[in-house]
Amino acid sequence: MNHRLLIDSKTSEIEAIEICDVYGRSIVKMESHSKNVELDVSNLNSGVYWIHMNISGDNSTQRFVKK
């Protein structure tokens, strides 16, 4: 079972990442200065999460499911 989440922006620097549960509670918050970020999500329960990212000043939100 894979407990790592890889975020790869390919072209722009990822400045900040926040993982929230479906209720909007912040679970993980981190800063980054890289185009690639690998997160250990082994401590997260199974379920749906939202990843809020700041990539070169632009905000993006993606959904992911932890099995």
C-alpha beads as a LAMMPS data file, in Angstrom:
LAMMPS data file: protein, C-alpha beads

67 atoms
66 bonds

1 atom types
1 bond types

-500.0 500.0 xlo xhi
-500.0 500.0 ylo yhi
-500.0 500.0 zlo zhi

Masses

1 110.0

Atoms # bond

1 1 1 0.000 0.000 0.000
2 1 1 1.360 3.393 -0.989
3 1 1 1.270 6.040 1.751
4 1 1 2.935 8.780 -0.273
5 1 1 1.271 11.544 -2.238
6 1 1 3.348 13.100 -5.011
7 1 1 2.481 16.589 -6.226
8 1 1 4.304 17.603 -9.398
9 1 1 3.657 21.010 -10.951
10 1 1 6.155 20.394 -13.819
11 1 1 6.572 24.084 -14.658
12 1 1 6.048 26.237 -11.555
13 1 1 7.199 26.306 -7.955
14 1 1 4.844 24.965 -5.303
15 1 1 4.931 27.532 -2.497
16 1 1 2.422 26.151 0.020
17 1 1 0.217 23.095 0.526
18 1 1 -2.672 22.517 2.897
19 1 1 -4.629 19.274 3.224
20 1 1 -8.141 19.607 4.652
21 1 1 -10.783 17.033 5.479
22 1 1 -14.285 17.189 3.981
23 1 1 -15.365 19.455 6.865
24 1 1 -12.697 22.035 6.026
25 1 1 -10.474 21.251 9.014
26 1 1 -6.786 21.729 8.275
27 1 1 -4.906 18.435 8.662
28 1 1 -1.491 19.262 7.169
29 1 1 0.073 22.631 6.348
30 1 1 3.495 23.106 4.824
31 1 1 5.606 25.495 2.811
32 1 1 7.684 24.394 -0.123
33 1 1 10.027 25.905 -2.670
34 1 1 10.090 23.098 -5.185
35 1 1 8.275 21.904 -8.295
36 1 1 7.830 18.461 -6.720
37 1 1 6.527 17.647 -3.251
38 1 1 6.157 14.189 -1.746
39 1 1 3.916 13.936 1.318
40 1 1 3.636 11.045 3.762
41 1 1 -0.113 10.496 4.197
42 1 1 0.143 7.287 6.230
43 1 1 -1.255 9.087 9.287
44 1 1 -4.469 10.086 7.462
45 1 1 -7.592 7.965 7.863
46 1 1 -9.271 6.575 4.766
47 1 1 -11.538 9.149 3.172
48 1 1 -11.807 12.184 0.930
49 1 1 -9.469 15.159 1.382
50 1 1 -8.892 18.504 -0.327
51 1 1 -5.421 19.741 -1.209
52 1 1 -5.125 23.523 -1.431
53 1 1 -1.950 24.618 -3.197
54 1 1 -0.298 27.912 -3.916
55 1 1 1.721 27.487 -7.095
56 1 1 3.698 30.552 -8.165
57 1 1 1.087 32.846 -6.627
58 1 1 -1.946 31.037 -8.094
59 1 1 -4.272 29.002 -5.874
60 1 1 -5.438 25.547 -6.892
61 1 1 -7.581 22.952 -5.127
62 1 1 -7.625 19.242 -5.894
63 1 1 -9.515 16.369 -4.314
64 1 1 -7.887 13.088 -3.375
65 1 1 -9.121 9.858 -1.855
66 1 1 -7.032 8.014 0.737
67 1 1 -7.831 4.298 0.701

Bonds

1 1 1 2
2 1 2 3
3 1 3 4
4 1 4 5
5 1 5 6
6 1 6 7
7 1 7 8
8 1 8 9
9 1 9 10
10 1 10 11
11 1 11 12
12 1 12 13
13 1 13 14
14 1 14 15
15 1 15 16
16 1 16 17
17 1 17 18
18 1 18 19
19 1 19 20
20 1 20 21
21 1 21 22
22 1 22 23
23 1 23 24
24 1 24 25
25 1 25 26
26 1 26 27
27 1 27 28
28 1 28 29
29 1 29 30
30 1 30 31
31 1 31 32
32 1 32 33
33 1 33 34
34 1 34 35
35 1 35 36
36 1 36 37
37 1 37 38
38 1 38 39
39 1 39 40
40 1 40 41
41 1 41 42
42 1 42 43
43 1 43 44
44 1 44 45
45 1 45 46
46 1 46 47
47 1 47 48
48 1 48 49
49 1 49 50
50 1 50 51
51 1 51 52
52 1 52 53
53 1 53 54
54 1 54 55
55 1 55 56
56 1 56 57
57 1 57 58
58 1 58 59
59 1 59 60
60 1 60 61
61 1 61 62
62 1 62 63
63 1 63 64
64 1 64 65
65 1 65 66
66 1 66 67
